[in-house]
Amino acid sequence: MTHYPTEHQKIMEQLKEEHSPILTLINSAPIQYLDIPVHGNVGDLLIMEGTLSFFKKNKIKLKNTFTVYNVNKKLIAKKDVLVFHGGGNLGDLYDLHQKHREDFISKFKQNRIILLPQTIYFESDANYEKTCKLFSDHKDLHICVRDKLSYELALKMTKNVYLMPDMAHQLYPLKKNDLSNTVQRTLFISRLDKEAPTEAINIKFDTKTDWDIFLERHQTKVQNQRKLQKTLRHYRLNIITSKLTTSWWLKLSFELIDESIRLFKKHNLVITNRLHGHILACLLDIPNLVLDNSYGKNASYVNVWTHKSPLVELH
């Protein structure tokens, strides 16, 4: 029996092809994958798994994978390409990761540096100008962005700017969601953090949660991972120990993703103001209604990449 892809499937496969400029930038050089997330935000974990999948599929030489807590600068050679984890923390909302990026960009000017697809947002114009000055001093800095506004903001940081979708799209198709013989159920993934929208919305749902809530029983394990990596960094233990802690964390993070998938598969409609609530629903071929976050990130993303899908509706 011949299988004809749906319009949604075609769009999702096309989005994976949009990452090809990254291969040109890396060429055949070995890479250091920096700033992988060590927290329970499933969106960042999906980005990480999609990135690692992209590296593996394209046989990229991955020398080391570091978190902000266990990175070892002595292991970085001049020929290495430094690849920073993508997401939505380029700006002044998440100080730890921004300072980590700035530190490497200011100190490793001989290395090519690639920031994987990001959304850029600054609350302070002064902070934005400061970042632009620091970034523009690096002549081989390449910034990938997920929306058009971020593209305009990045042009003041470097001439090397690329518009492309989130790295989590590399996971498509994730796991097929069989909705046959199921009761209609709606999942509402609603932010509770600093990006939560201020405007209330009246919607009907069967389950309302956020990443931190339904993964709450794992939070102690996540916190212990951070503490362990901070401790090992303090005592300057060797690379083998560092790789072991990263390996342990990757195993746990993949478990958190699997648990998220199981939650989504219990529903056949997803309503969300989290960007990766939307992206995970798309990866599973689940219809989804997208609400915005506090500063317009979700609408900006959908309008560029996924709005043509018949499974996606933007509120």
C-alpha positions as CSV (number, residue, x, y, z in Angstrom):
1,M,0.0,0.0,0.0
2,T,1.5,3.3,-1.0
3,H,1.9,5.9,1.7
4,Y,1.3,9.6,0.8
5,P,2.6,12.1,3.3
6,T,0.1,14.5,4.8
7,E,0.6,18.3,4.5
8,H,1.7,18.3,8.1
9,Q,4.3,15.6,7.5
10,K,5.7,17.4,4.5
11,I,6.1,20.6,6.5
12,M,7.8,18.8,9.4
13,E,10.3,17.0,7.0
14,Q,11.1,20.3,5.2
15,L,11.9,22.0,8.6
16,K,14.6,19.4,9.2
17,E,16.3,20.4,5.9
18,E,16.5,24.0,7.1
19,H,19.4,23.1,9.4
20,S,21.8,22.2,6.5
21,P,23.8,25.5,6.8
22,I,25.1,24.3,10.1
23,L,26.8,21.4,8.3
24,T,28.6,23.9,6.1
25,L,29.7,26.0,9.0
26,I,31.1,23.0,10.9
27,N,32.6,21.4,7.8
28,S,34.8,18.5,9.0
29,A,36.0,20.2,12.1
30,P,35.6,18.6,15.6
31,I,33.1,20.3,17.8
32,Q,32.5,21.1,21.4
33,Y,28.8,21.1,22.3
34,L,28.4,23.7,25.1
35,D,25.8,24.7,27.6
36,I,23.5,21.7,27.4
37,P,20.6,22.1,29.9
38,V,20.6,20.6,33.4
39,H,17.0,21.3,34.5
40,G,13.5,20.0,34.0
41,N,12.4,22.2,31.2
42,V,11.4,19.6,28.6
43,G,11.6,22.1,25.8
44,D,15.4,22.5,26.3
45,L,15.7,18.7,26.6
46,L,14.0,18.2,23.3
47,I,16.3,20.8,21.7
48,M,19.3,18.9,23.1
49,E,18.1,15.5,21.9
50,G,17.3,16.9,18.5
51,T,20.8,18.5,18.3
52,L,22.5,15.2,19.3
53,S,20.4,13.4,16.7
54,F,21.5,15.9,14.1
55,F,25.2,15.4,15.0
56,K,24.8,11.6,14.9
57,K,22.9,11.5,11.6
58,N,25.5,13.7,9.9
59,K,28.5,12.0,11.5
60,I,29.8,15.2,13.1
61,K,32.9,14.8,15.3
62,L,31.6,15.5,18.7
63,K,34.7,15.8,21.1
64,N,32.9,16.8,24.3
65,T,29.5,17.7,25.6
66,F,29.6,20.2,28.4
67,T,27.0,21.8,30.8
68,V,27.6,25.3,32.2
69,Y,28.7,23.5,35.4
70,N,31.3,21.0,34.2
71,V,32.9,22.7,31.1
72,N,36.7,22.4,30.9
73,K,38.3,25.1,28.8
74,K,41.6,23.3,28.8
75,L,40.2,20.7,26.5
76,I,39.3,23.1,23.8
77,A,41.8,23.3,20.9
78,K,42.1,26.2,18.4
79,K,40.8,24.0,15.5
80,D,37.6,23.1,17.4
81,V,34.2,24.7,16.5
82,L,32.3,25.8,19.6
83,V,28.6,25.0,19.2
84,F,26.3,26.5,21.8
85,H,22.9,24.9,22.7
86,G,19.9,26.7,21.2
87,G,16.7,27.8,22.8
88,G,15.3,31.0,24.2
89,N,17.9,32.3,26.7
90,L,19.9,34.7,24.5
91,G,19.2,38.0,26.2
92,D,18.9,39.3,29.8
93,L,16.2,37.0,31.2
94,Y,18.6,34.1,32.0
95,D,21.8,35.6,33.4
96,L,23.7,32.3,34.0
97,H,23.6,31.1,30.4
98,Q,24.1,34.6,28.9
99,K,27.3,35.2,30.9
100,H,28.5,31.8,30.0
101,R,28.1,32.6,26.3
102,E,29.7,36.0,26.7
103,D,32.7,34.5,28.5
104,F,33.5,32.1,25.7
105,I,32.9,34.6,22.9
106,S,35.3,37.1,24.6
107,K,38.0,34.5,25.3
108,F,37.9,32.2,22.3
109,K,38.3,34.6,19.4
110,Q,40.4,32.2,17.3
111,N,37.6,29.6,17.3
112,R,34.6,29.5,15.1
113,I,31.5,29.8,17.4
114,I,28.0,28.8,16.4
115,L,24.9,29.7,18.5
116,L,22.2,27.1,17.5
117,P,18.7,28.5,16.8
118,Q,17.8,31.0,19.5
119,T,15.0,33.5,20.2
120,I,16.6,36.8,21.3
121,Y,14.9,39.0,23.9
122,F,16.3,41.8,26.0
123,E,14.2,43.7,28.6
124,S,17.0,46.4,28.8
125,D,18.2,48.4,25.8
126,A,21.5,48.9,27.6
127,N,22.0,45.2,28.0
128,Y,21.3,44.7,24.3
129,E,23.8,47.3,23.3
130,K,26.4,45.8,25.7
131,T,25.9,42.3,24.2
132,C,26.1,43.7,20.6
133,K,29.5,45.3,21.3
134,L,30.9,42.2,22.9
135,F,29.6,39.8,20.2
136,S,30.7,42.0,17.3
137,D,34.3,41.9,18.4
138,H,34.3,38.2,17.5
139,K,34.9,37.9,13.7
140,D,33.9,34.3,13.4
141,L,30.7,34.3,15.4
142,H,27.6,32.7,13.7
143,I,24.1,33.2,15.2
144,C,21.2,31.0,14.2
145,V,17.8,32.5,15.1
146,R,14.2,31.1,15.1
147,D,12.2,34.2,14.1
148,K,12.4,37.4,12.1
149,L,12.6,39.8,15.0
150,S,15.5,37.9,16.5
151,Y,17.2,38.0,13.0
152,E,17.0,41.8,13.0
153,L,18.4,42.0,16.6
154,A,21.3,39.6,15.7
155,L,22.5,41.6,12.7
156,K,23.9,44.1,15.1
157,M,25.9,41.4,16.9
158,T,27.4,39.8,13.8
159,K,27.1,39.8,10.0
160,N,26.7,36.0,10.1
161,V,23.0,35.4,10.9
162,Y,20.9,32.5,9.8
163,L,17.1,32.1,10.1
164,M,16.2,28.4,10.9
165,P,13.8,26.4,13.0
166,D,14.3,24.9,16.4
167,M,16.7,21.9,16.6
168,A,13.9,19.7,18.2
169,H,12.5,19.3,14.7
170,Q,15.3,16.9,14.0
171,L,13.4,14.3,16.1
172,Y,10.5,14.1,13.6
173,P,8.7,11.7,13.4
174,L,9.0,11.1,17.1
175,K,6.5,8.4,18.1
176,K,3.3,7.9,16.3
177,N,0.2,8.9,18.2
178,D,-2.7,6.5,17.5
179,L,-5.9,8.4,18.4
180,S,-8.3,5.6,17.3
181,N,-10.9,4.5,19.8
182,T,-9.9,7.2,22.3
183,V,-12.1,9.7,24.2
184,Q,-11.6,13.3,23.2
185,R,-9.2,14.8,25.8
186,T,-7.5,18.2,25.9
187,L,-4.1,18.9,27.5
188,F,-3.2,22.5,28.5
189,I,0.5,23.1,29.0
190,S,0.6,26.5,30.7
191,R,3.7,28.4,31.8
192,L,4.2,29.3,35.4
193,D,7.6,31.1,35.1
194,K,8.8,34.6,34.1
195,E,7.6,34.1,30.5
196,A,4.0,33.3,31.6
197,P,1.4,35.6,29.8
198,T,-0.4,38.1,31.9
199,E,-3.6,37.9,30.0
200,A,-6.1,35.3,31.2
201,I,-7.9,33.1,28.7
202,N,-11.1,31.1,29.1
203,I,-10.5,27.6,27.7
204,K,-11.8,24.2,28.4
205,F,-9.4,21.3,29.1
206,D,-9.1,17.9,30.8
207,T,-5.6,18.3,32.1
208,K,-3.7,21.4,33.0
209,T,0.0,21.3,33.9
210,D,3.5,22.6,33.2
211,W,6.8,20.8,32.9
212,D,7.8,21.4,36.5
213,I,4.5,20.2,37.8
214,F,4.1,16.8,36.2
215,L,7.8,16.1,36.5
216,E,7.9,17.2,40.1
217,R,8.9,13.8,41.4
218,H,12.1,14.0,39.4
219,Q,13.2,17.5,40.6
220,T,15.4,16.1,43.4
221,K,17.3,14.0,40.9
222,V,17.8,17.1,38.6
223,Q,18.9,19.2,41.5
224,N,21.4,16.5,42.6
225,Q,22.8,16.4,39.1
226,R,23.5,20.1,39.2
227,K,25.1,19.8,42.7
228,L,27.3,16.9,41.6
229,Q,28.6,18.8,38.5
230,K,29.3,21.9,40.5
231,T,31.2,19.9,43.1
232,L,33.3,18.0,40.6
233,R,34.1,21.3,38.8
234,H,35.2,22.8,42.2
235,Y,37.6,19.9,42.8
236,R,38.9,20.0,39.1
237,L,38.4,16.3,38.5
238,N,39.4,14.8,35.2
239,I,37.6,14.6,31.9
240,I,36.5,10.9,32.5
241,T,34.6,12.0,35.6
242,S,33.1,14.9,33.7
243,K,32.0,12.7,30.9
244,L,30.4,10.2,33.3
245,T,28.3,12.9,35.0
246,T,27.2,14.2,31.6
247,S,26.3,10.6,30.6
248,W,24.2,10.1,33.7
249,W,22.4,13.4,33.1
250,L,21.7,12.5,29.4
251,K,20.1,9.2,30.6
252,L,17.9,11.0,33.1
253,S,16.9,13.7,30.6
254,F,15.8,11.2,28.0
255,E,13.6,9.6,30.7
256,L,12.0,13.0,31.3
257,I,11.3,13.3,27.6
258,D,9.7,9.9,27.4
259,E,7.5,10.7,30.3
260,S,6.4,13.9,28.5
261,I,5.6,11.9,25.4
262,R,3.4,9.5,27.4
263,L,1.5,12.5,28.9
264,F,0.9,14.0,25.4
265,K,-0.2,10.7,23.9
266,K,-3.1,10.5,26.5
267,H,-4.6,13.5,24.7
268,N,-5.7,14.3,21.2
269,L,-5.6,18.1,21.5
270,V,-2.9,20.2,23.0
271,I,-3.4,23.9,24.0
272,T,-0.2,25.6,25.1
273,N,1.7,28.8,25.7
274,R,5.0,27.0,25.7
275,L,6.8,26.9,22.4
276,H,7.9,23.3,22.9
277,G,4.4,22.3,24.0
278,H,3.6,23.2,20.4
279,I,6.7,21.6,18.9
280,L,6.2,18.3,20.8
281,A,2.6,18.1,19.7
282,C,3.8,18.7,16.1
283,L,6.5,16.0,16.5
284,L,3.7,13.6,17.6
285,D,1.2,14.7,14.9
286,I,-1.2,15.9,17.5
287,P,-3.5,18.9,16.7
288,N,-2.5,22.0,18.8
289,L,-3.7,25.5,19.6
290,V,-0.8,27.9,20.3
291,L,-1.2,30.8,22.8
292,D,1.6,33.3,23.2
293,N,4.1,33.7,26.0
294,S,4.8,37.1,27.7
295,Y,6.8,38.7,24.9
296,G,5.5,37.2,21.6
297,K,8.0,34.3,21.1
298,N,5.4,31.7,20.2
299,A,3.5,33.7,17.6
300,S,6.8,34.9,16.0
301,Y,7.9,31.2,15.7
302,V,4.6,29.8,14.4
303,N,4.2,32.6,11.8
304,V,7.6,31.7,10.3
305,W,7.6,27.9,10.4
306,T,4.5,26.0,11.3
307,H,1.4,28.1,10.6
308,K,0.7,26.3,7.3
309,S,0.2,22.9,9.0
310,P,-3.5,21.9,9.2
311,L,-2.8,20.6,12.8
312,V,-1.7,24.1,14.1
313,E,-3.9,27.0,15.1
314,L,-2.5,30.2,16.5
315,H,-4.8,32.0,19.0
